[in-house]
Amino acid sequence: MEKDLGAITEEYIEEHTDDIPPLLSTLIDETEKVTGLSRWSIGKVEGKLL
């Protein structure tokens, strides 16, 4: 079964972008403590690409 273009693109971006910076990781943790929500309004791969 072939991967769709979206899956191929996401895989490529994941392999060619850096991990989440420490400051952003801290902000995510703090957001979780304050709001109970740590999810982004966009996905991890999209956020890293932007």
Secondary structure as UniProt FT lines:
FT   HELIX           5..16
FT   HELIX           22..35
FT   HELIX           44..49
//
